[in-house]
Amino acid sequence: MNPKISIIVPVYKVEPYIHKCVDSILVQTLTDFELILVDDGSPDQCGIICDEYAKKDNRIKVIHKKNGGQASARNAALNIAKGDYIGFVDSDDWIEPDMYELLYNICIENDCDIANCTSIVHYNDKTIVNGSEPLTIHNRSQAMKALFEGALYDEVVWSKLMKRKLLENLRFPEGIMYEDTAFTYKVINESEKVCYIGEPKYHYIKRENSTMDLAVKNKSIDAVLIYDDIYRYVSQYYPELKPIITLKLANNAMAVLNTISLDPNHIVYQNEYKKVTEILNNYFTETIKLKEYVTNVKILLFATRIHPILYKLIINFLSRRKRG
């Protein structure tokens, strides 16, 4: 007989945090689950720690694999998961003892395919508790709108419990950043009903990335490419959401262009710059109409339309004037 839930945890270089994460899962008040720990080629002692846990608790399965990134690790676990529902936990975070009992019961009692809770975000100097709204039930279209508006829930998978049958033909895209964004809307599109409860049950640790990590992430064009795909998707199935996606795409595009424009080594990223300006210009008719954009932003859009290099010149001019 299948367990009620499969909980998937990718593990890579989290030796100081993995015990707290796994221990928080093992004390769940809903006990009928399997825990799949995926050692994604971790170079520290994480693989050994996973095996030690598996010896103590027969609900735990361990996969050891060559490093391929978080999406690859999650996909490996999805390939063997047996639970009726699937949950994801990042290995440097932890969860409240009743998180999965709450989400599972909401799904069963309301015949929902996906249940969402909220989170507690831990920064170095502060803690933010998200969400306090009552139980809300959406149909597919309402859920898709709420997802992209970020009104109740967002594009991450770790705050959700999903019926496994929704994922039969879906896997995380590998080798890119923001794989949750590229994945979650497709899961919702497979659903009939989505539930939300404003109870913070997931503890998310916001760690300071290294300067090099931030530099790479800030210049990544993956989010722009993903929202370009999403725009085509919603154009076909949810045309009323096109303005929301246009805004997200343009915001991400300009964030990347700003970072590259101000980088002394911007020439290294000329291909990324060219690709992003091409995509942004493709949406000019839509972006120039966005009520969220003030005149100065629309001037940037016009400038990019005239010639992509004008965006860079304007951003550098504004930066020098601000410093001066």
N, C-alpha and C positions, 0 to 999 in steps of 0.2 A: 504493500500500500504506500502511495506517495505521501511524503510529508506535506503539511499545509503550506510551508514556505521554504524556499531556498534563499539563503542570504549569501551574497557574493562579495568577497573582499579581495581586491588585488593588493599584493604585498610587494613593496620594493623600497629598500633603504629606509625602513621606519622602525628600526630596532628599539629606539627609546620610547616609542608610542604604541607598539603593537599589542603589548599585554593589556593596556587599558582598553583598547578597542575590542579585542577578542573577549575579554572578561565581561564587558558590558553586553555583549551578544549572548554569552552563555548563561547569563542570569535573567534572560527575558522571561516574562511571566507566561508568554505563549511558548511552550516547550517543544511543540511538534514542528521542528524545523531541521533542515540540514544546513550546515555552514561550510561553504566552499572557499577555502583559502588558496589563493593562486600566487605561489612564489614565482614572480616574474623575473627569474634570474638574478635575484637580489644578492649583491656581493658581500653582505654582512651575515649575521647569524639568523636572519629572519626565516630562512628555509628550515633550519634546525628547530627553531621555536615553533613553527607551524607543525612539524612532525611530532614534537613533544605534546602539543595540545591534542593532536589526533589520537595519540596513545591513551589519553585520559578520558576522551569523550567520543563515543562512537557516532555522534551526529556530525562529526567533522570529517571532511574530505580535503585532501591536499593535492594540488596540482603543482608540479615543478616543471617549469618551462624556460626556454631561452628568452632573454629580455626582448620584449616587443612593445612595451608601453601599456598604459592602463586599458585602452580599448581592446587590445589583443588579449590581455588577461581576463577581462570581463567576458569576451567572446568565448574563450576557452572554457570558462565556467558555465556559460549558457548552454554550451554543447552537451554538458552532462547533467545539468540541473533537472531535478525530478519534482520539485515543489509545484503545487497548484498556483502559487503566487511567487513572484521574484522581488527581492529587495537588494539594494546595493549600499554598502558602507565603505567609505574610504578608510584606509588602515591607520591613518593618523588622527582620526576623529573617534567619537564614541556616542552611544545612544542611551536614552532613558530606558529603564527596565520594562516599561509597558508600551514601548513604541509600536512593536509589531502586533501585539494583542489589540491595541487601539485600531491600527490601520486594517488589520484582518477583519475584525468585527464590523467595522464600518462598511467594508466591501460586502460582507455576507448579509448584513442586515438591510443594506440598501441596494443590493444587487448591482454593485459597481465593479467596473473592470480595473480601475485605478483609484487609489486613495493617497491623499497628500496630507502631511502634517507640516508644521513650521520648524524653525531652527533657532538655536542660540549660537550666535557668532562670537567667537572669542578672539579679540585682537590683543596686541601686546599691552595696551593701556586702557582697554575698555571692553565691555561685553554688551552686545545688543540682542535683545529678545524680539523675535519677529512674530507678528500675527497674533490676533486674539479673536478673530471673527468666528461666528458659530458655524455649525455644520452646513455646508452648501453642496448641492448636487447639480452638476451640469450635464447637459447632453453633449454630444461630440462637438458641435459648432460652438456652443458656449464655452466649452473647455478650451478649444483652440484659441478663441479670442482672449480668454483670461490668461492663457499661457503667454501669448506674445505681448499682452498689455502689462504683464507682471503684476496684475491686480491682486491675485490671491496666491498663485504659485508660479514658479519660474521653470527654467529649462534644465535644471539639474535633475539627476535621477535619484540621488541619495535621500531625498525627502519623500519618496514615493514607494508604494507597493503596487506591483503590476501583475495582472493575470498572465500566467506563462503563455497561454495560447496566443496572446497578442504578439509575442516575440518570435513565433515559429519561423517567420520569414524575414526577421529583422536582426541585424547585428550592428555593433558600433563601427563607424568608419575608422580605419587604423591609419596611423602615421600623420594625423593632423591634430591641431589644438581645437578646443571647444567641441569635442565629440558629443558631449551631452546635447548641445544645441542642435546638432545634425541628427540626433537620434530621437529625442523625446517627442517632437511633434509628429513623427511617423507612428510612434506608439499610440498617441492620442487619436490619430486618424483611424486606428484599428479598433478603437473602443466604442462603446455605446453610452456608458455613463461614467463620469469622473466625480469623485468626492473630495471635498476639502474640509479639514478641521483645523481651526486656529489654535492648536496646542503645540508648543515648542518641545519636541522630543529628540531632535538630532543636534548634537554639539559639533559645530563646524569650527575648526581651528584655522584662522587666517594667519598664515605664517609669512614672515618677510622673505620674499624671494631675493636671491642674490642680484646684484646689479647686472650681471651678464644674463641671467634668466629673464629679468624684466626687459632688457634691451631686445632680446630675441622675441619675447611675447608681444611687445608693443609694436614691433615691425612685422609681425605675422599677418598675412592677408587671409588667413583661413576663415575668420569670421565673415569677411566680405564675400568670399566665395560661397560660404554656407548660406548667407542670406540671399545671395543671388539665386541659388538653387531653390530656397524656400519661396522666393517671390514667384518663380515659375510654377511652383507647387500650389501655392494659394491662388494664383491666377486661374488655375483650372478648377480647384475644389472649393476655395473660400475667397472669392474675389473681393468681398467686403473688407478683407484684412490687408489688402494691398497697401494702403497708406501707412499702416503700422509697420509693415515689413520694409517699405521704402525708407521710413525714418530710421529704423535700426540699421539698415544697410548703409545709408548715407553717414550716420553718426560714426559707425565703425570705419568707413572709408576715410573720412576726414581725420579721425584720430590717428590712423596709420600714416596718412600724408603729412600731418603735422610733425609726427615723430621723425619720419625720414627727412623732411625738409630741414629740420633743425640739427640733424646729425652731421658732424664735420666729415664723416665718411659716407655721405649720402650717395655718392657715385656707386658704392657697392650694392645699393638697393635699387638701382635704376630700373631693373626689370619689374620688381614689385611695385615701384612707383607708377610705372607705365601701365601695368595691368589694372591697378586700382583706379587710376584716372579714367581709363577706358570704361570700366564698369560704372563708375560714378557718372560719367557723361551719358552713358546709355539710359540713365534714369533722370536725366535733366528735366524733362517735361513733368515728371512726377515730383521731383525734389523742389523745384522752384515754386510749386504751389503749396508746399507744406506750411501750415499756419504756425507750426512750432519754430520756424526759422525766422530770425530777425533779419533786417536789411543787410547787415554786415556779412552774415553767412551767405545770403543770396548773391552778394557781390562776389564772394569766393567761388560760388557755383558758376556764375557767369564767366569769371576769369578762367576757370578750368576748362570751360566749354570753348573759349576762344583759343587758348593754348595751355596745355598742362603745366608748363614751366611757370606760368603766371601765378599759380597757386603757391608754388615754392617761394617765389620772389616776394609775394605779399606777406606770407607767414614770417619770412626772415626780416622784412622791413618792420613789421609790427613787433617782433621780438627785440630788435635793436632799439626801437623807440621806447619800449617798455623798460629796457635796461638803462637807457640813457636818461 
